[in-house]
Amino acid sequence: MTGTAGSFVDMTEARPETRLLVLQPSPLGPPARLGEWLAAAGATLELVRPYAGERVPTDSSAWGGVICLGGEMGAMDDDEHPWLAEVRALLADAVRRSVPLLGVCLGAQLLAAATGGRVERAAEGPEVGPMPIVRRDASIGDELLGKLPLTPLVLQFHIDEVVTLPPGAVHLAASPRCENQAFRVGEVAWGVQGHIETTPELVLEWELDDPEVAAHARPGSFDPEHLRLEHEDIEHAWRPVAGRFVELACEPASVVGRRLPLTSI
């Protein structure tokens, strides 16, 4: 299930304003459908796999936007995965430069940790399986998530959570077991705790890879037909978000900033 740079990238035809850097922290966490949606929206994706020894850039300004995907490790597991510090530094650089950024699951946790938030083991235990999250009022008018359904579906598979948002972050969505399901840091950096990129086949691979965590899902969550139908709902909600992210990657940050709602947490 591992993605490769060749799956998405043709640098000879890339337009600088639509080049996206995609960080894949785990061989079990490829861009999958999210990569397909971004490419279909006109983006050229450059995939970097730090777990395979590929170098994490230090400067985010070479890309129109940055995507950071999920993985089985913790956001601060630097002893086992020293490159996590480099990923956090890059995410902080993107926030500082107002380069559009989307972190998914571990990517959201890394974004929080990189900008002053705190990530710990989830107090309510693992959150696993397809389930809705609930938008907060602050999401109204948000440039990326403002047009989502009120309770968009995501695929959960995590044992850690963002327990404290970074200073000044805007809380955008919650779930009964995990308060910080979506948030924005600065002008154009978003974290989403649930997975939006998965396929049913990938989720079944995760179930086999980590049955202890998978056991926390509701009965029937990993039924193939159930997963297929739930992934149709996920695509309906989140594919437009991928398209909007590509649009933001083409816009100067100053233009986006002027349109952001005046919301405080």
N, C-alpha and C positions, 0 to 999 in steps of 0.2 A: 504493500500500500504506500510505499515511499514515493514522494514526488521527486522530480528532477528538474533542473533548470531548463533542460531541453523540452520539457513538457509544455512550457508556456512561452519561452523567450525567443524572440528573433530581434536581436539588438540592432540589426542593420535597418529595420523598419520602425524602430521605437521613436515615439515622439516624447521629448523630455518631460512635457507637462503631464503625460499619462503613464510614465514609468512608475511602477510600484515595487518596493522592496518587500518581499515576503519572508519572514523569519519562521522556520520550522524547527522547533526545539526537539522533536521526537520523531523517530521513524514511523510511529503509530499515529502521527498527527499531520497528514498531508493537507494541502489546501482543498482538495476534493472539490465539492460543488461550489464553494466560495471562489476558488480559483477560476472555475468555469464561468461563473457569473461576472466576475471582474473582467475577464478576458472578453466576454460577450459584450460588455459595456464599453469596450474600446481600450482597456488598459493592457500594457505590456508588463508582464510579471517577471521579476528576477528573484529566484528562489535561493535562499541561503540556509544551509543545514548545519548549524554549529555542532550538533552531536556527531556529525561525520567529519569534523575537523575543518569545515569551511569557515573562512575568516568573517567575523562580524564587522561590518564597517563602523567607523567611529563618527562619521559625519552624515547626517540624514538629508542634507540639502541637495544631494545629487538626484533625489527621487521626488516625484510629486506627492507620494504618500508612502506610509509604512503599515504593514500588517504583521502582527505577531500572533502566532497560533498557539495551540495547547500542547501539553505534555504531561507525563506521569510524575515528573519531579516537582519539588516545592520551589517557590519563587526565590528562596534564599539558600538553596542546596548547593552552595558554591564549592564545598569540599569535594563533592562527587562530580560536579559539573562546573568547573571554573569559568567557563564561557558565559554563565548566567550573569556575571558582573558586567561583561561587555554588552550583553543584550540590554540590561537595565540602563547602562550608560547611553546606549543609542536611543532608547525610548525617551530618556530625559532630554537628550539633545533634540529630538523631534518636537517635544513639548516646548522647549525653549525657543526653537526656531519657528514654531507654529506650522510645522509640516503635518498634514492630516495623518492621523494614526488611529488604527483600530486594533485593540487587543482582545483576543478570544480565549476564555477560560484561563489557563496559565498566563496567556498574554495580558489579560486584564489584571491579574495579580501582580505580574511583573511591572506593569504600568503604575499600579498603585504604590508598590514598594519603591519604585524609582523616583517617585515624586512626593514622598513624605507620608504615605499611607502605611498600614500595617496588615500583614497577612498571617493568619494562624489556622490551626486545624479547626474545621467547622464545628461549632458548639453543638449543633443538632445532629451531627453525624453526616455521613456521605449523602449527597443529593444525586440521585441516579435515575435516568430514564427520561422519556419525553414528558414535558410538563410546561404549563404556562407560567409566565412571569407577569407582573402587574406594573404598568407604567405609573410613575408619580406625576403630580401636577407640573413639576418642573420640566418634564419632557415636552410639554406643549410648546410648539414653535422651535424645538431643537432642530438644528440643521441636518442631522443625520437620522435621528430616531423619532422625530416629531410626527411622522406619518405612519408609524407602526400601528397595528391594531392595539386596543387598550390592553389586551392580554395575549401578546404574541407567544407562540410556542417556541421552545428551545429544547435541545437535548442536553440533559445534565449528566455529568460524570466527573464529580470532583469531591475531594475529601478536605480541601482547604478552602478558605474564603477570605475576602477582604473584610476585616473587622473594623478598620478605621479608614475612612476615605482620606485622600491627600488634602492638605489645607486648600480651601477655596473650591474644591471639587463640587460639582452639581450632581445630586442623586437623581437618577432617571427611572429606575425600575427596581422592584423588590419581589421576593417570593416569601411564602410563610416560613420557610426554614433558613433562608439566606437573604438578609436585608439588602445587601449591596450587589444587586444583580446587574445593574448597568449604571454607568456614571460618565461624566465628562470632566476632564482635567484641562484647564486653560481654554483656548478657543476651539481647537479642532482635534482633540485627542479623546477617544472613547474607549471604555472597557466594557465588555459584555461577558458575564460569568458563564452563561450557558453556551453550548456549541450551536453554531448555525451552519457549519460547513460539512457536516457528516453525511454519509450515505448509510442506508440500512446495513450494507455489507461491512462497513467500517465499524459500526456500533457492535455488530455480532463478533467482530474480531476483538474488540475491547472486552466484551463479556468473557471470551475464552482466555484472554491474556490476564485479566484480573477478576477472577470469579468471586473473590472475597468482597470487593467493592460492588460488583454487579449484583450480589445477593441483596443489597439494600433497595433495589428497584421494586416497584409494585409488581405483583404477579401478572404475567402476560406482557410486560413491557418489552421483552425481547422477542416476542412472536413476530416472525418476518412480515406477515401481512399487516399487523399493527404498526410496525416500524415504517412500512412503505406508505401507509396512509398518513401517519404523523409527519413523515418527511415531505409529503405533498403540502401540508399546512405550513411547515417551516419554510419551504421555498416560497410559498405565496406571500408570507410576511416579510422575509428577509432578502429575497432577490432584489427588490427595489432599493433596499438599503445599500447593497453592493453597488448598484448603479449610481446611487447618489454619492457614495464615497468616491467613485471615479470622477464625478462632476466636481466635487470639492478639490480633488487633486489637481484639477485644471485651473482653479481659481486662486488669485492672490489671497493670502491669509487676511489682509486688511479688509477685503471685500466681505469675507465670511464674518469677521469680527463685528462689522457694522450691523449685521443682520441678526446677531445672537440676541435672544430675549434677556432682559435685565432681571436675572433670577439669582437669589442667594440661597444658601443652605442654612 
